[in-house]
């Protein structure tokens, strides 16, 4: 009976913060604190004193028996004494508890939230500063839902706490972490219609276009807000450079297309320069060479001068073809180079067709120039077969090119890809059909 009376007096003393009674009871029975802590599962003296904000009473208990902190938990939320003090914002009590056992900053409740999380949720700035100073890494711990302390600030509308934490941690990766649903703090701020938090985050290094687990950016979340705040939130995000998921996809597609076009332009520049050089060399040094001396008349009675084409004197018609084709190849290749350096928007189909057409003309002209040269230097008996083969090969290339431009090739490829070819009955096919109770004959 005397023990129960002492325990009641101790709890009453905790409620009133009566240090004198505490010391009297401890003089009478040094184990009274232990017995009361074991007897009352919901609240014990130190928790009651913390809830009531009796700093001196808490300090007196800590001075007498600090190891009691390890067993102090609120049975409902499994909050430690530091959780309670942090939630209540009792700064001096928090300091006393941290001095007694700073590792309490890592203690978690049933949701995986430590005292720093609780202080942030409640907006207790002073408490946050003390706890961060004691154990900075506790601020990086996540809850069971994968939420960081910044997520809790956004979720519980604690702008000032958010600012303090962003300044204290100063880590872009920490700022842009996601919870178990892939949501960043910007997603949560938009979902919660927290305009002030959104505006603050837009001034930080937050990733504006981070996607959640469903592939949605923060801007995709804006239409879910009420009409009165939707426009302001959407305008703020747009001004900062935020995009929807579809816009990001289109932007990436255009970027890759631009990279492909850049590579193709460089390749065309090399090819056009090479053809221009070939055409120039063929122009100043035509097939068959040039005369090396001056003669009033040659063997056929025609006069010539040094440096003039020999081919022009022996086959004037072939020479005219050669010069015509070679000149067209030279001019069209120079035209291609000019178009490439002109800055025209070749991403547009019209300009791309123009460039492809010019390159086709260039390639055809240099091929005809080559064919005319080969025909001049090849004996009559062997001309027919190579010329016929070259013509057929080039017609095949032109056909493929035209089909590619018209899109027929792509349609054929898609059609072939959609066809499911049925293999012949092999051993594996027999086994599969046996499983399906469809016996087949094995073909050898």
LINZI-V758753 format. One record per run of one state. SS is the DSSP state (hx for helix, st for strand, lp for the rest). FROM is the first residue (numbers start at 1). TO is the last residue. Records with the same first field share a line. If there is no record, write none. Layout:
# LINZI-V758753
SS=FROM-TO / FROM-TO
This chain:
# LINZI-V758753
lp=1-1 / 17-18 / 29-31 / 40-44 / 53-54 / 72-72 / 75-78 / 89-90 / 101-101 / 107-114 / 123-124 / 135-135 / 141-148 / 156-158 / 170-171 / 176-184 / 192-194 / 203-217 / 223-226 / 241-244 / 285-289 / 291-294 / 296-303 / 305-308 / 315-315 / 341-348 / 378-379 / 407-407 / 419-426 / 436-444
hx=2-16 / 19-28 / 32-39 / 45-52 / 55-71 / 81-88 / 91-100 / 102-106 / 115-122 / 125-134 / 136-140 / 149-155 / 159-169 / 172-175 / 185-191 / 195-202 / 218-222 / 227-240 / 245-284 / 310-314 / 316-340 / 349-377 / 380-406 / 408-418 / 427-435
st=73-74 / 79-80 / 290-290 / 295-295 / 304-304 / 309-309
